[in-house]
């Protein structure tokens, strides 16, 4: 097989795995949007759809990793091509984790549907989710376009998400202090807010991976972060 044929085969394989990554990204964006909608509208059916749909996201990550491993084994990419393949795997991992957080949101949305609504919480969390979804979409666009400037814009928006989280934490704390009957619901809402904030971190990690892909180096400066108002932990998947 000629050198040109090997290159074209690698390019085809790489295009295929990147297409799967974009599909996975779209699925995660939809999950985040629908989980936030289910929370605000107290829609149990939509929450269940998000929860059940997480399996497809997990399966797609497995397929991407398998395809990347096969591509490395068969094509033996060097230098920048190898960096692209490794970036795809890392981005897929961030997407899978974000999908887990969306699933967790949906689970809590179903629980919260059985409680009295906390005024304004659903709308605030939906706006925060929209910001994170935009960050994720732009980070994936930056990957496809190999646009380090767009990726840096995503990094800078992480502070915005942190500020929204801090404001929500204070809001939930106020509700709990004003009426102890709000404590259980507000704790669930806090964990949802923290899940969304973590998804912002994963979108930022994808952006940083794009910067590494384009420049060959990870950003030297720490990502912009707002000062946290709490050290309360967050559940995993």
C-alpha positions, -999 to +999 in steps of 0.1 A: +000+000+000+014+034-009+021+062+016-008+082+001-032+054+006-021+049+042-026+086+048-061+086+033-071+056+053-059+073+085-078+105+076-110+085+069-107+067+102-100+100+120-130+117+104-152+088+115-141+089+151-145+127+152-180+124+138-188+100+166-174+125+191-196+153+177-226+130+179-218+122+215-215+159+222-249+166+208-264+139+229-249+153+260-260+188+252-296+175+247-294+156+280-283+188+299-311+209+283-338+183+289-327+176+325-330+213+333-363+215+315-376+185+335-366+202+367-382+235+359-414+220+345-415+191+370-418+167+341-412+131+354-414+116+319-387+139+305-365+132+335-368+095+330-360+100+293-327+117+303-319+090+329-325+062+304-306+079+276-274+080+296-267+044+286-264+054+249-239+081+258-218+056+278-219+031+249-208+058+225-178+066+246-168+029+246-171+028+208-150+059+204-123+045+227-123+012+208-120+030+175-092+052+187-073+021+201-078+004+167-066+035+148-035+037+169-027+000+165-034-002+128-022+032+116+006+040+141+000+078+139+030+099+149+034+134+164+004+157+158-019+129+144-014+109+176-021+140+196-055+143+179-064+108+187-055+111+223-074+144+225-105+127+211-103+101+239-099+127+266-128+148+253-150+117+251-142+111+288-153+147+297-185+143+277-193+110+294-188+125+328-210+155+318-237+130+307-235+114+342-241+148+358-271+154+336-285+120+346-280+129+382-299+161+376-328+141+361-328+118+391-331+146+415-357+164+394-380+134+398-375+136+436-380+173+437-412+169+417-428+153+448-419+183+470-431+219+472-413+240+446-387+265+458-396+298+440-373+307+411-349+278+416-359+259+384-355+290+362-321+299+377-308+264+373-321+263+337-302+295+329-271+281+344-275+249+324-279+270+292-246+287+299-228+254+304-244+239+272-232+269+252-197+265+266-198+228+257-210+235+222-183+262+216-156+239+230-166+212+205-167+238+177-132+249+187-120+213+185-134+208+150-121+242+138-088+238+157-095+273+171-075+281+202-090+316+206-125+302+208-113+276+232-098+304+254-131+322+254-147+290+268-120+289+295-128+325+305-166+317+308-159+292+336-157+321+360-193+331+350-206+296+359-188+297+392-204+331+400-238+317+391-232+287+414-222+309+443-253+331+439-275+301+439-258+286+469-266+319+488-301+318+476-307+282+487-291+290+521-315+319+525-345+297+518-334+271+543-329+298+570-363+313+564-382+280+565-366+247+577-392+229+556-372+240+526-340+223+537-344+189+520-355+205+486-327+231+488-301+204+495-312+186+463-311+219+444-276+226+457-263+193+445-279+200+411-262+234+409-229+217+418-234+191+391-239+220+366-208+237+378-188+205+374-201+203+338-187+237+332-154+224+345-156+196+319-164+220+291-134+240+302-112+209+302-123+202+266-113+237+257-079+233+273-075+200+254-081+220+222-055+245+232-031+216+237-040+202+204-034+234+185-003+247+204+013+215+217+011+228+253-016+230+279-024+265+292+002+276+318-021+299+337-047+284+360-082+287+346-102+317+358-123+307+389-146+327+411-140+323+448-162+295+461-187+302+489-188+266+501-168+235+504-198+211+505-190+180+484-209+167+455-221+132+447-207+113+418-227+093+393 
